[in-house]
Amino acid sequence: MDALSQEDELREQILRRLEEVKATSSDDLRKYICGRSRRKQLAFNRVVENLVTDGRVRRLRDEVTQKEMITLPPMPIPKFISAIYLQIGIAEGPLIDAYVFSMDAHELSQLVQIIPARRISGELVGIQRRYLKTFVEKKLVEYITTDRNPIIPDSVLVAIRPIVDVTPDEERENLVTLHFLWSPSYVAHEKPFILIDGQQRLEAVRRSGKHVIVPVIALGEHDMKFCQKMFLVANTKRTMSPSLIKELWVSLRELLPEALRRKECAARIVSRLDEGYESPFYEITSSEARRDGNRVVHFSSLVDSVLLCLEGEYIGRVKEKRDRIDHKLFLEYCVVRDRIDVDQASKCLEACFGAVKEVFADAWGLSSKESKLMHSTGLRSMLQFLAYVIDRRDQVYGSMEALKKYVKQELSKIKDECYWTRRDWETLEGRIRDGIRKLRDLITRARETGWSGPDIKNLEAAIHSRERELQYIPWRDVGFTWRGIQWLTNELVRIYEECGS
């Protein structure tokens, strides 16, 4: 291929690529079209120079990244936005102009410049954090795509650039028109707005493919330090407690999107357990909406634990059993055609934990500081253990009296080996001290009976190792972590198997 035909092909490739991406850095465009070919890169530079001279492309520097950008010539499109004019701030100080309007999130995404936070020459430039993939895809996109009428009530916060003209409405007070020229070929700093808060929401709408109208607050001040301050204020707020969120799931049951249905069902099950007079959990779960009385179990944590069992998320030896028998366990049977049977799951849990309450009467209803059984660790581990014990559908959907009797019988096998309460730990520590004293007496007797030096050293090493084992009480020390829950679950299963299951 001669040099002239190669340059013609490069010209077509450059223009075609710019039609697709609208604006890109020179380095990225060169890499995309030329790869590592040095000869092609030199030809690329000549073609770009000719295109710039002919006015077919623009070459300019991005103000934030300081990269050389290449775009097609702008085709300014007049844009008009009707907005409500406000002034915000303290009455005694200087007020900031603000404009409130609503807009399709897709269209708004094309009008805002997203400036990621980065340090340039020792100074922080920009304001936006990184894209939160898990939060956007698992929560926001899921909500937007599954709700019949998705509404995003939080306003997107932007700052207006000087290129936007504000014209007051002559007939209606406090109404204005924002007027600017916009082109899809503009580089980032030529866009009319700087995005301050709402990046994740706009990205979620874009990924959902839906056209969601969102509220927008545009501030008249566009200084970068001011924008950084507003971003900090907008993102420095206390998050809602998990318990209150789950309480709202129950209250808004009919209005929730499909993505939240399973979570809502788990919350409704725990709510029924707390409100049922015959339930072992009657008035002992705590949340923002449940405060009266002796409430020792976190509503939110119990909901999460129940949801894991409904979805078949088991750990350790419980998971091994499920894989071995190749069918469902426990609460999984209450999920019928991807719908949760809330009534049956509630009855089943009431019967099972009724047995737990009777077998471990001394540990039930105490604070989590006094009883590991009432701690989130103990309850989640007990749910896992119940799944290990109950593995037939007829048990879950049969007589609840029979189920309670069966669970009580199986729990009785491990009763004497479980140290749930502080009283148990203190009793066990007393036994441990007695055991350690007896072990040390062995060393004294060995010396008195004339054991050799090496034999005594070996005995001392074995006894010291045993002392370290005895002094550690894992039931007391285990924490609410994946490792802690797995350890306690496996320990319950081990004791159960050793007791002759």
ZAMARGU-4260 file (C-alpha; in steps of 0.2 Angstrom, whole numbers, plus 5000, padded with zeros to 4 digits):
<rodrens>
0) 5000/5000/5000 | 5008/5017/4995 | 5009/5031/5007 | 4994/5041/4999 | 4982/5027/5000
5) 4987/5023/5018 | 4984/5041/5023 | 4967/5041/5015 | 4962/5025/5025 | 4969/5033/5041
10) 4958/5048/5038 | 4943/5038/5036 | 4947/5028/5052 | 4950/5044/5062 | 4933/5052/5056
15) 4923/5036/5059 | 4930/5034/5077 | 4927/5052/5081 | 4909/5049/5075 | 4907/5035/5088
20) 4916/5043/5103 | 4913/5061/5099 | 4929/5066/5109 | 4945/5057/5114 | 4963/5060/5118
25) 4976/5060/5104 | 4985/5046/5113 | 4970/5035/5115 | 4965/5038/5097 | 4982/5034/5090
30) 4984/5018/5100 | 4966/5012/5095 | 4970/5015/5076 | 4989/5012/5075 | 4993/5000/5088
35) 5012/4999/5090 | 5016/5002/5072 | 5029/5016/5072 | 5027/5020/5053 | 5008/5020/5055
40) 5009/5032/5070 | 5020/5044/5060 | 5007/5044/5046 | 4993/5046/5059 | 5001/5062/5065
45) 5002/5069/5047 | 4984/5065/5044 | 4978/5074/5060 | 4988/5089/5056 | 4980/5090/5039
50) 4962/5087/5046 | 4965/5101/5059 | 4971/5113/5045 | 4956/5108/5034 | 4944/5112/5049
55) 4937/5094/5049 | 4943/5090/5067 | 4948/5101/5082 | 4963/5098/5093 | 4963/5106/5111
60) 4969/5103/5128 | 4958/5096/5142 | 4958/5109/5157 | 4958/5095/5170 | 4968/5081/5163
65) 4979/5092/5153 | 4978/5079/5139 | 4977/5084/5121 | 4960/5080/5114 | 4953/5077/5097
70) 4935/5080/5092 | 4925/5084/5077 | 4920/5102/5074 | 4906/5107/5086 | 4888/5108/5080
75) 4881/5120/5093 | 4863/5115/5097 | 4853/5128/5106 | 4846/5122/5122 | 4833/5130/5133
80) 4828/5124/5151 | 4814/5131/5161 | 4819/5132/5180 | 4813/5140/5197 | 4825/5153/5203
85) 4830/5152/5222 | 4843/5160/5233 | 4850/5149/5247 | 4862/5151/5261 | 4861/5161/5278
90) 4850/5177/5278 | 4865/5187/5286 | 4878/5182/5273 | 4880/5181/5254 | 4867/5170/5246
95) 4870/5158/5231 | 4859/5158/5216 | 4851/5141/5213 | 4840/5135/5199 | 4828/5119/5201
100) 4822/5109/5186 | 4819/5091/5181 | 4827/5082/5166 | 4829/5065/5158 | 4844/5057/5167
105) 4851/5051/5150 | 4850/5069/5143 | 4858/5076/5159 | 4872/5064/5158 | 4877/5072/5141
110) 4877/5090/5148 | 4888/5087/5164 | 4906/5086/5166 | 4912/5073/5178 | 4929/5078/5186
115) 4937/5063/5195 | 4947/5068/5211 | 4965/5067/5207 | 4981/5076/5213 | 4990/5087/5199
120) 5006/5096/5204 | 5002/5093/5222 | 4985/5100/5222 | 4968/5091/5223 | 4958/5094/5207
125) 4941/5087/5204 | 4928/5080/5216 | 4921/5064/5210 | 4924/5047/5218 | 4927/5031/5208
130) 4912/5022/5201 | 4904/5011/5214 | 4901/4995/5203 | 4893/4984/5217 | 4882/4998/5223
135) 4876/5004/5206 | 4873/4987/5198 | 4866/4977/5213 | 4855/4991/5221 | 4851/5005/5210
140) 4850/4996/5193 | 4841/4982/5201 | 4828/4994/5208 | 4826/5004/5192 | 4823/4989/5181
145) 4811/4980/5193 | 4800/4994/5199 | 4785/4997/5189 | 4787/5016/5192 | 4805/5020/5197
150) 4807/5037/5205 | 4823/5044/5211 | 4819/5058/5224 | 4836/5063/5228 | 4841/5078/5217
155) 4857/5078/5206 | 4868/5093/5211 | 4877/5103/5198 | 4886/5119/5196 | 4883/5131/5181
160) 4897/5136/5170 | 4898/5155/5163 | 4893/5149/5146 | 4875/5147/5152 | 4864/5162/5150
165) 4850/5165/5163 | 4835/5175/5157 | 4822/5179/5169 | 4804/5176/5164 | 4795/5193/5161
170) 4778/5186/5165 | 4781/5174/5180 | 4791/5178/5195 | 4805/5167/5201 | 4805/5158/5184
175) 4820/5158/5173 | 4826/5151/5157 | 4844/5143/5156 | 4850/5145/5138 | 4866/5138/5131
180) 4874/5130/5115 | 4878/5112/5116 | 4886/5099/5105 | 4890/5081/5106 | 4907/5085/5100
185) 4911/5096/5115 | 4926/5090/5126 | 4922/5089/5145 | 4926/5106/5150 | 4915/5114/5137
190) 4899/5106/5144 | 4887/5118/5153 | 4887/5110/5170 | 4899/5102/5182 | 4892/5087/5191
195) 4894/5089/5210 | 4883/5075/5217 | 4873/5061/5208 | 4886/5052/5198 | 4880/5034/5204
200) 4862/5038/5201 | 4865/5045/5183 | 4876/5029/5179 | 4863/5018/5186 | 4849/5025/5175
205) 4861/5024/5160 | 4864/5006/5163 | 4846/5002/5166 | 4841/5008/5148 | 4826/5017/5155
210) 4822/5036/5153 | 4820/5042/5171 | 4816/5060/5175 | 4827/5066/5189 | 4826/5082/5200
215) 4841/5094/5197 | 4848/5108/5208 | 4860/5119/5198 | 4871/5131/5208 | 4876/5148/5201
220) 4894/5146/5208 | 4906/5135/5199 | 4923/5138/5208 | 4931/5121/5210 | 4934/5124/5229
225) 4916/5128/5231 | 4911/5112/5221 | 4922/5101/5232 | 4914/5109/5248 | 4897/5105/5241
230) 4902/5087/5237 | 4908/5085/5255 | 4892/5092/5262 | 4881/5082/5251 | 4890/5065/5256
235) 4893/5069/5274 | 4877/5062/5281 | 4871/5048/5293 | 4865/5033/5284 | 4848/5025/5288
240) 4850/5011/5301 | 4848/4993/5293 | 4834/4989/5305 | 4823/5004/5300 | 4826/5000/5281
245) 4820/4982/5284 | 4805/4989/5294 | 4800/4999/5279 | 4801/4984/5268 | 4787/4976/5278
250) 4777/4992/5278 | 4779/4995/5259 | 4777/4977/5254 | 4765/4981/5239 | 4775/4995/5232
255) 4792/4987/5232 | 4801/4982/5216 | 4803/4963/5212 | 4822/4965/5217 | 4817/4967/5236
260) 4803/4954/5237 | 4814/4941/5245 | 4822/4953/5257 | 4804/4959/5262 | 4798/4942/5265
265) 4812/4938/5277 | 4809/4954/5286 | 4790/4950/5287 | 4794/4933/5294 | 4805/4940/5308
270) 4791/4953/5311 | 4778/4939/5313 | 4790/4930/5325 | 4792/4946/5335 | 4773/4950/5336
275) 4767/4932/5338 | 4761/4929/5357 | 4767/4911/5356 | 4783/4914/5347 | 4800/4912/5357
280) 4805/4929/5349 | 4789/4938/5355 | 4794/4956/5359 | 4813/4953/5360 | 4819/4959/5343
285) 4825/4977/5343 | 4824/4991/5329 | 4820/5009/5327 | 4802/5005/5328 | 4803/4991/5342
290) 4811/4998/5358 | 4799/4994/5372 | 4802/4980/5384 | 4817/4968/5385 | 4823/4968/5367
295) 4840/4958/5365 | 4840/4952/5347 | 4844/4964/5332 | 4830/4964/5320 | 4841/4968/5305
300) 4854/4954/5309 | 4840/4941/5311 | 4832/4946/5295 | 4849/4943/5286 | 4851/4926/5294
305) 4834/4920/5289 | 4837/4926/5271 | 4853/4917/5270 | 4844/4900/5275 | 4829/4904/5263
310) 4842/4906/5249 | 4851/4890/5253 | 4867/4900/5258 | 4875/4888/5271 | 4893/4887/5277
315) 4905/4874/5283 | 4899/4857/5287 | 4881/4861/5283 | 4885/4865/5265 | 4895/4849/5264
320) 4879/4839/5269 | 4869/4849/5257 | 4881/4844/5243 | 4881/4826/5249 | 4863/4823/5249
325) 4859/4834/5234 | 4843/4841/5239 | 4836/4856/5249 | 4838/4859/5268 | 4827/4867/5281
330) 4820/4884/5275 | 4824/4881/5257 | 4808/4870/5256 | 4798/4886/5260 | 4803/4894/5243
335) 4790/4887/5230 | 4792/4892/5212 | 4804/4907/5217 | 4790/4913/5230 | 4793/4912/5248
340) 4779/4904/5259 | 4780/4917/5273 | 4766/4908/5283 | 4775/4891/5283 | 4792/4898/5286
345) 4786/4908/5301 | 4777/4892/5309 | 4793/4882/5306 | 4805/4894/5314 | 4792/4897/5329
350) 4792/4878/5332 | 4811/4876/5330 | 4816/4890/5341 | 4802/4885/5353 | 4813/4869/5355
355) 4829/4879/5357 | 4821/4890/5370 | 4815/4875/5380 | 4832/4866/5379 | 4843/4881/5382
360) 4831/4889/5394 | 4845/4897/5405 | 4853/4905/5389 | 4837/4912/5381 | 4831/4930/5383
365) 4847/4936/5390 | 4857/4951/5383 | 4871/4946/5370 | 4884/4950/5383 | 4877/4937/5395
370) 4872/4924/5382 | 4881/4919/5366 | 4865/4911/5360 | 4856/4927/5359 | 4871/4936/5350
375) 4870/4937/5331 | 4883/4924/5330 | 4874/4911/5340 | 4857/4914/5332 | 4865/4913/5314
380) 4875/4897/5319 | 4859/4890/5327 | 4849/4893/5311 | 4863/4884/5301 | 4863/4870/5313
385) 4844/4868/5312 | 4847/4866/5293 | 4859/4852/5296 | 4847/4843/5308 | 4831/4846/5297
390) 4833/4840/5279 | 4816/4833/5273 | 4801/4843/5266 | 4789/4833/5276 | 4797/4839/5292
395) 4795/4857/5287 | 4777/4855/5280 | 4771/4842/5292 | 4765/4844/5310 | 4773/4858/5319
400) 4771/4849/5336 | 4781/4834/5329 | 4794/4846/5322 | 4796/4854/5338 | 4797/4837/5347
405) 4810/4831/5335 | 4821/4847/5336 | 4820/4846/5355 | 4826/4828/5355 | 4841/4832/5344
410) 4846/4848/5353 | 4846/4838/5370 | 4860/4828/5363 | 4872/4843/5363 | 4864/4852/5378
415) 4878/4847/5390 | 4892/4852/5378 | 4886/4870/5374 | 4893/4884/5385 | 4881/4899/5380
420) 4881/4910/5395 | 4893/4919/5406 | 4888/4908/5420 | 4893/4893/5409 | 4910/4901/5405
425) 4914/4904/5424 | 4909/4886/5429 | 4920/4880/5414 | 4935/4891/5420 | 4933/4884/5437
430) 4935/4866/5430 | 4949/4872/5419 | 4959/4878/5434 | 4956/4862/5443 | 4962/4852/5428
435) 4977/4863/5426 | 4982/4861/5445 | 4980/4842/5443 | 4991/4842/5427 | 5005/4852/5437
440) 5004/4839/5451 | 5009/4826/5438 | 5025/4835/5436 | 5029/4835/5454 | 5025/4817/5456
445) 5036/4813/5441 | 5051/4821/5449 | 5047/4813/5466 | 5047/4795/5458 | 5064/4798/5449
450) 5059/4802/5431 | 5074/4806/5420 | 5077/4824/5415 | 5072/4822/5396 | 5056/4813/5401
455) 5051/4826/5413 | 5055/4840/5400 | 5044/4830/5387 | 5030/4829/5400 | 5031/4847/5404
460) 5030/4852/5386 | 5014/4841/5384 | 5006/4848/5399 | 5010/4866/5394 | 5002/4863/5377
465) 4986/4856/5386 | 4985/4871/5397 | 4985/4883/5383 | 4971/4873/5375 | 4961/4873/5391
470) 4963/4891/5394 | 4955/4896/5378 | 4935/4896/5378 | 4930/4899/5360 | 4912/4899/5364
475) 4915/4915/5374 | 4927/4923/5362 | 4919/4919/5345 | 4914/4935/5336 | 4901/4940/5323
480) 4912/4937/5308 | 4911/4924/5294 | 4925/4915/5302 | 4917/4915/5319 | 4900/4910/5313
485) 4908/4896/5302 | 4918/4890/5317 | 4903/4890/5329 | 4892/4881/5316 | 4905/4867/5313
490) 4908/4865/5332 | 4889/4862/5335 | 4889/4850/5321 | 4905/4841/5327 | 4897/4839/5345
495) 4881/4833/5337 | 4889/4820/5327 | 4900/4814/5342 | 4884/4812/5352 | 4877/4799/5340
500) 4866/4808/5328
</rodrens>
